[in-house]
Amino acid sequence: MAYSAGMKSTLTVIFFLWATGADSAYSADRKDILAVPHLEIEGESEPRDHRISLEQGVELVERYQERHPGAIQAALFDRVIFDDILAQPESAGLRMYNAEKTNGETTLVVVGVDARNHDLLQEKFLGDHGWPCPPACSPAGSLGSSSLADGEGAASHVESSRPRRLEINGEKRDHRISLEQGFALIERHRKQHPGSIQSFTFDRSIFADILAQPGCVGVRMYYAQEADGAPTLVLAGINAQGKDLNILGDDAVRCPSTCPDPPSDPE
């Protein structure tokens, strides 16, 4: 996938959240184990455990940064947008669509998905305005920092009775845009990058685990790369100081090969 063309100045990550009235598809014999819907992928008997170690996360992120010098490294979002996705009754996971702005800048469109791996297309809730890195990068000692190679780890949990809103240089964001903008961004990427990775899908459990960490005020999504060159995303919760917390996520379901029906404006 060609990342460089879209990484000239700013990465915008767009959140595309919909709810549906359809029944969830997880099987009856698992309802007593799973109190909420989880993503079911054909050929996989259990939801994926997206957790990875700090060492794995550093390797994936550093490989991408070494191969894409000067590119946007990550984007940062207030936790409220993820809380809203997970609050949808049928939300079993989140899908990040690769997308593109009219000026060629790379973006992601994130959609709530149901247990059948279908986009949730009814409630029309969208977001935008993620903080890009650079300039909104993690401080020394976080996942995207070179100091990790010297043995510094991600931040420990920060004690907090209630998570605060994410604030960068005095600014708070709600990440919302229109439905029409989201569709246009996805379609533009498909036309400009035929045959590339279209999306990354995660089970809801990794976001629930990340957001449950005391002091977590948001999520940073790092662009990363597998040893074989395949693109991926590494997820990390952040505290109010912008430092990455301990739980990291990867191992997304990629499209292709496991693809949903393309999103379209509901009637």
Beta strands, then each sheet from edge to edge (+ up, - down):
strand 1: 12-17
strand 2: 51-52
strand 3: 74-78
strand 4: 93-100
strand 5: 106-113
strand 6: 125-127
strand 7: 131-133
strand 8: 199-203
strand 9: 218-225
strand 10: 231-238
strand 11: 244-249
strand 12: 253-255
sheet 1: 6+ 1- 5- 4+ 8- 12+
sheet 2: 2+ 11- 10+ 9- 3+ 7-
end
